[in-house]
């Protein structure tokens, strides 16, 4: 067997998939516990954060921004509307469509939860050197298909996100 043929034994400690799964479990545990004290789930917070960033989005846009599947998101938005966190209104772009907007209570819930999520994020990466933290976030954004260059406008960002999703779907289908 030549040098090129050598392949080290598989190790969970070197598997990107396994390590990302473990990191995700830790992140969820930290955030979920902290957000539960604020009366929110991680997914509800993601919807509130996405609407805070861009209010009046379609549910399809929220799916793209949050990564929550369509049926789950539709159910969540309905429950969040009943609890007064969001409102569905007629879209400005399409009178047949509904846009989701933050209510005053939703904005307040978001603002109250942000420090909690920031603290969970800090705890999650506190063992990393400060010089590695930005690199981790950038790497996770690339892996997630959410890498955003500062010079891009919103239209270009949305186009690139859609292209990344299609590319990932094709890879999974193979």
Secondary structure, 3 states (H helix, E strand, C coil): CCHHHCCCCCCHHHCHHHHHHHHHHHHHHHHHHHHHCCCCCHHHHHHHHHHHHCCCEEHHHHHHHHCCCHHHHHHHHHHHHHCCCEEEEECCCCCCCEEEEECHHHHHHHHHHHHHHHHHHHHHHCCCCHHHHHHHHHHHHHHHCCCCCCCCCHHHHHHHHHHHHHHHHHHHHC
